[in-house]
Amino acid sequence: MLQVLLFGFIAVALTNTLYFFYFARFSFAKNEAQTSLSQKEALPVSVIVCAKNEAENLRTHIPFLLQQEYHNFEIILINDCSTDESLEVMEQFQAQDQRIKIVNVQNNERFWANKKYALTLGIKCAKNEYLLFTDADCKPTSKWWIQEMVKNFSTQKSIILGYGGYQKEKGFLNKLIRFETLLTALQYFGYAKNGNAYMGVGRNLAYTSSVYYQNKGFVNHIHIRSGDDDLFVNAAATPKNTAICVDKDAFTRSIPKKSFKAWLRQKRRHVSTAKHYKTKHKRALSIFYVTQLLFWLLFFIGILTGCCWEIFVGFFALRMLAAYVVYFKTAVTLDEKDLRWAMPIYELSLVCLQFTIFIVNLFQKPKHWE
């Protein structure tokens, strides 16, 4: 029995370590040098923001969009059946700047409370080929967000995956939220770097209207309320048409949840969406999370038994070293440097939380965009 435990732990540790070697292609990749676009070369861009009851966030963040140093863009503000002053706020900004268009979505019985329906109307309203998406509670980290994201488009690249982080605040919850975001980014950038893109985040995502219509928009998963970002990328991305953008001027920062309960509710929605990914992606992601969970569980069991503890510690150290180096490099790349020093604590906490989410989702359906 103890031999089974030992060999099981070794297999799990090595398998999980291989994932970090796979992700390392992104972590250690050199930023590809790109030149800035001149005004004549500036691609026409439609920045699309879908908002539901986000009046205060719109007041705060729309000015950051209007201040972008880019020659040729419009802003599509989608009011998704808000019951607060979101529409009025949009109209106030529209009166001040002609670059703003408003799409006011009314309740539709067939697509009630479906963000994808609202986004579809917004995309149809966009006059430009190049679409750049963010959320109402996000702000770009610089005036060059549009330029840095858009210059990754080319004759081949029609989907651009950006980094959407969270604002840095005090407290363990904030660090755990940002670590989970870092790990998620490590995975989807890592897979994309290896020609196997499987998701993007709507807080910072760009694609062309051509690739949107070629893939029939959200039609194939319109019945699933979540996944306007990751399910679309999962269906439309190919090894040739997807690029990543990790220039610090191209990041966005969102307002993080303030309580574990609110964050847990958000993560439950995200996890429930992943079951609709392509089979190969579901399998690969599942193996990573299962081996990550078993790595910690079997290590603690092995240490408690006291049998061959040197071997347990040795393979534990090997896997942790590989993971730490990749986490460290990724944290530097994604400007999350303050997370570097306590990553084992964040990882173990996240593993426990993910296991909790899995169990809860088995018995209770998560709520979606309301």
C-alpha atoms as one frame of an Amber mdcrd trajectory, in Angstrom:
protein
   0.000   0.000   0.000   2.818   2.370   0.893   4.558   1.536  -2.379   1.406
   2.404  -4.296   1.264   5.732  -2.438   4.929   6.440  -3.186   4.783   5.596
  -6.892   1.464   7.390  -7.206   2.995  10.545  -5.751   6.025  10.307  -8.056
   3.788   9.915 -11.116   1.597  12.842 -10.075   4.586  15.099  -9.280   6.286
  14.373 -12.607   3.085  14.820 -14.614   2.353  18.160 -12.984   5.960  19.237
 -13.462   5.677  18.548 -17.208   2.822  21.057 -17.374   5.073  23.767 -15.992
   7.714  22.934 -18.580   4.959  23.300 -21.180   3.936  26.696 -19.754   7.582
  27.793 -19.607   7.579  28.413 -23.349   5.412  31.442 -22.589   7.095  32.428
 -19.316  10.568  32.566 -20.848   9.569  33.870 -24.277  11.103  37.135 -25.377
   8.701  39.938 -26.217   8.428  40.189 -29.960   9.620  43.612 -31.117   6.892
  45.533 -32.854   6.801  49.030 -34.237   4.165  51.577 -33.326   1.463  52.320
 -35.828   1.432  55.713 -37.493  -1.830  57.601 -37.846  -2.083  56.516 -41.469
  -1.492  52.887 -40.512  -3.872  52.940 -37.527  -6.396  50.161 -37.954 -10.007
  51.238 -37.418 -11.053  49.871 -34.017 -14.389  49.501 -32.244 -13.975  49.285
 -28.462 -16.960  47.394 -27.067 -18.136  47.616 -23.444 -21.205  45.734 -22.224
 -22.654  47.056 -18.966 -25.472  45.924 -16.704 -26.158  48.174 -13.719 -22.665
  49.680 -13.852 -23.404  53.406 -13.574 -20.611  54.227 -11.130 -18.025  52.126
 -12.940 -18.982  53.743 -16.244 -18.515  57.214 -14.754 -15.075  56.204 -13.533
 -13.752  54.216 -16.483 -15.165  55.726 -19.690 -12.773  58.716 -19.401  -9.826
  56.289 -19.535 -11.149  54.955 -22.849 -11.641  58.422 -24.277  -8.070  59.382
 -23.313  -6.509  56.644 -25.428  -3.690  57.801 -27.701  -5.083  56.278 -30.856
  -6.168  57.959 -34.032  -9.029  55.851 -35.330 -11.502  54.304 -32.883 -15.091
  54.377 -31.722 -16.600  53.201 -28.439 -19.703  51.017 -28.432 -21.436  51.196
 -25.044 -24.039  48.470 -24.585 -26.683  49.011 -21.940 -27.839  45.484 -21.129
 -31.282  46.073 -19.607 -29.898  48.074 -16.682 -32.238  49.219 -13.926 -29.862
  51.860 -12.556 -28.567  55.043 -14.252 -26.211  53.264 -16.671 -28.054  54.474
 -19.765 -28.139  58.057 -18.521 -24.404  57.973 -17.821 -23.742  56.650 -21.326
 -25.880  59.377 -22.851 -24.002  62.050 -20.900 -20.683  60.870 -22.318 -22.150
  60.521 -25.795 -23.253  64.151 -25.693 -19.634  65.137 -25.022 -17.875  62.885
 -27.534 -19.082  61.813 -30.979 -16.901  58.693 -30.919 -19.400  57.062 -28.557
 -22.306  54.943 -29.820 -24.964  53.487 -27.541 -26.807  50.209 -27.957 -29.755
  50.062 -25.583 -30.814  46.423 -25.188 -34.392  45.651 -24.191 -35.453  42.427
 -22.506 -36.038  39.623 -24.986 -37.972  36.600 -23.697 -35.892  34.219 -25.810
 -32.550  35.692 -24.686 -33.499  37.122 -21.304 -30.470  37.970 -19.141 -28.072
  36.704 -21.824 -24.966  38.853 -22.192 -24.170  37.216 -25.533 -27.386  38.594
 -27.002 -26.410  42.099 -25.880 -22.883  41.711 -27.252 -24.274  40.459 -30.579
 -26.279  43.656 -30.965 -23.220  45.712 -30.057 -20.985  43.927 -32.563 -23.576
  44.423 -35.300 -23.562  48.150 -34.503 -19.758  48.406 -34.789 -18.613  49.982
 -38.041 -15.017  48.724 -37.833 -13.426  45.381 -38.654 -11.232  45.288 -35.537
 -13.076  44.745 -32.255 -11.545  45.288 -28.819 -13.473  44.182 -25.731 -13.321
  45.146 -22.076 -15.733  45.342 -19.134 -17.344  48.302 -17.441 -15.410  47.698
 -14.233 -12.055  47.675 -16.075  -9.630  50.405 -16.960  -6.594  50.299 -19.248
  -3.262  50.665 -17.491  -2.015  53.183 -20.039  -3.019  55.544 -22.843  -1.580
  53.083 -25.349  -3.819  50.108 -24.569  -5.604  50.184 -27.924  -2.394  50.654
 -29.886  -0.523  47.866 -28.114  -3.360  45.370 -28.498  -4.243  46.239 -32.075
  -0.733  46.185 -33.495  -0.696  42.420 -32.963  -3.259  41.996 -35.746  -1.867
  40.863 -39.078  -3.001  39.112 -42.237  -2.821  35.859 -40.253  -3.610  36.956
 -36.693  -7.299  37.711 -36.134  -7.624  36.920 -32.395  -5.518  38.735 -29.777
  -5.428  37.519 -26.179  -4.621  40.223 -23.637  -4.085  40.237 -19.887  -6.909
  41.412 -17.666  -5.612  41.668 -14.118  -7.119  43.029 -10.917  -6.320  46.143
  -8.952  -3.822  45.678  -6.143  -5.299  46.139  -2.687  -4.462  45.080   0.850
  -5.405  41.705   2.261  -4.988  37.994   1.581  -8.174  37.741  -0.514  -6.877
  40.295  -3.005  -3.606  38.431  -3.400  -5.402  35.114  -3.810  -7.693  36.594
  -6.484  -4.708  37.991  -8.356  -2.773  34.723  -8.026  -5.708  32.771  -9.478
  -5.843  35.295 -12.329  -2.093  34.906 -12.817  -2.366  31.101 -12.957  -5.268
  31.268 -15.410  -3.293  33.662 -17.610  -0.226  31.418 -17.407  -2.333  28.579
 -18.742  -4.160  30.303 -21.585  -1.038  32.203 -22.686   1.005  29.019 -22.334
  -1.388  26.967 -24.418  -1.644  29.734 -27.026   2.152  30.022 -27.212   2.236
  26.310 -27.979  -0.335  26.689 -30.770  -3.238  25.346 -28.728  -5.240  28.402
 -27.612  -8.340  27.483 -25.638  -9.667  30.679 -24.024  -9.365  34.424 -23.509
 -10.870  36.883 -21.028 -13.473  39.480 -21.977 -11.726  42.050 -19.802  -9.057
  42.322 -22.501  -9.723  40.538 -25.778  -9.657  41.511 -29.439 -10.748  39.846
 -32.638 -11.935  40.804 -36.090 -15.562  40.977 -37.108 -14.641  38.611 -39.956
 -13.599  35.811 -37.586 -16.711  36.530 -35.523 -19.052  36.062 -38.473 -17.069
  33.150 -39.920 -17.707  31.303 -36.664 -21.376  32.369 -36.555 -20.771  34.526
 -33.519 -22.132  33.001 -30.329 -24.771  30.867 -32.066 -23.295  27.508 -31.099
 -23.328  28.366 -27.391 -25.942  31.136 -27.188 -27.983  28.902 -24.840 -25.117
  28.984 -22.322 -25.334  32.285 -20.467 -21.636  32.532 -19.666 -18.645  32.109
 -21.965 -18.963  35.034 -24.366 -15.168  35.264 -24.198 -13.673  31.840 -23.496
 -16.206  29.721 -25.416 -15.860  31.943 -28.467 -12.061  31.719 -28.388 -12.268
  27.982 -27.700 -14.292  27.527 -30.891 -12.601  30.091 -33.149  -8.899  29.970
 -32.217  -6.407  28.071 -34.369  -2.608  27.745 -34.154  -2.265  30.325 -36.927
  -4.914  32.946 -36.171  -4.193  33.664 -32.489  -1.601  35.997 -30.947  -0.896
  37.068 -27.373  -0.148  40.550 -26.078   1.666  40.951 -22.757   3.066  44.442
 -23.111   2.496  46.194 -19.788   0.898  49.145 -21.577  -1.739  46.746 -22.938
  -3.029  45.434 -19.601  -6.379  46.221 -18.049  -7.166  46.213 -14.335 -10.564
  45.329 -12.880 -12.137  45.931  -9.506 -11.715  42.733  -7.452 -14.401  41.150
  -5.306 -14.404  42.268  -1.690 -15.617  39.043  -0.061 -14.859  35.335  -0.402
 -18.567  34.675  -0.963 -18.790  37.021  -3.958 -15.560  35.705  -5.452 -16.625
  32.100  -4.906 -19.862  32.811  -6.782 -17.871  34.304  -9.674 -15.450  31.359
  -9.857 -18.299  28.848  -9.795 -19.664  30.435 -12.981 -16.266  30.253 -14.646
 -15.756  26.605 -13.727 -19.205  25.616 -14.986 -18.400  27.155 -18.380 -15.239
  25.084 -18.835 -17.233  21.879 -19.255 -18.255  23.173 -22.705 -14.668  23.422
 -23.999 -13.357  21.103 -26.691 -12.676  17.608 -25.380  -8.907  17.881 -25.769
  -8.841  21.070 -23.707 -11.128  19.688 -21.005  -8.937  16.618 -20.730  -5.680
  18.581 -20.516  -7.036  21.090 -17.991  -8.581  18.337 -15.883  -5.307  16.421
 -15.704  -3.497  19.565 -14.574  -5.960  20.350 -11.796  -6.268  16.729 -10.646
  -2.495  16.239 -10.489  -2.137  19.568  -8.700  -4.676  18.478  -6.074  -3.178
  14.992  -5.712   0.331  16.430  -5.494  -0.485  18.285  -2.292  -2.764  15.591
  -0.886  -0.407  12.663  -1.454   2.573  14.643  -0.191   0.935  15.351   3.155
  -0.252  11.742   3.448   3.240  10.487   2.589   4.912  12.705   5.147   2.433
  11.643   7.842   3.145   7.964   7.162   6.862   8.612   7.593   7.733   6.049
   4.930  10.454   7.006   2.424  10.034  10.617   3.446  13.296  11.564   1.692
  11.835  10.509  -1.678   8.622  12.397  -1.011  10.560  15.535  -0.104  12.854
  15.144  -3.119  10.066  14.955  -5.698   8.130  17.646  -3.840  11.145  19.947
  -4.133  11.599  19.114  -7.829   8.031  19.973  -8.717   7.954  23.070  -6.494
  11.183  24.373  -8.041   9.813  24.008 -11.575   6.523  25.634 -10.585   8.175
  28.450  -8.648  10.522  29.410 -11.481   7.629  29.557 -13.968   5.368  31.446
 -11.531   8.201  33.864 -10.758   8.859  34.690 -14.421   5.141  35.016 -15.159
   4.608  37.345 -12.204   7.344  39.627 -13.555   5.923  39.562 -17.083   2.372
  40.310 -15.913   3.417  42.936 -13.355   2.305  40.937 -10.314   5.698  40.999
  -8.611   4.345  41.209  -5.068   2.897  37.687  -5.455   6.258  36.008  -5.990
   7.322  35.313  -2.438   4.321  33.427  -1.019   3.241  31.455  -4.077   3.183
  28.011  -2.352   0.669  29.395   0.157  -1.496  30.894  -2.581  -1.354  27.702
  -4.632  -2.356  25.445  -1.742  -5.186  27.814  -0.794  -6.382  27.895  -4.395
  -6.302  24.100  -4.685  -8.537  23.822  -1.601 -10.888  26.456  -2.983 -11.117
  24.793  -6.398 -11.941  21.456  -4.792 -14.668  23.173  -2.778 -16.093  24.761
  -5.940 -16.123  21.396  -7.706 -18.060  19.776  -4.851 -20.544  22.659  -4.516
 -21.187  22.774  -8.286 -22.116  19.078  -8.226 -25.108  19.851  -6.043 -26.019
  23.445  -6.853 -26.236  25.216 -10.201 -24.297  28.530 -10.242 -25.968  31.816
 -11.143 -24.923  33.683 -14.263 -25.135  37.193 -15.759 -28.291  38.745 -14.296
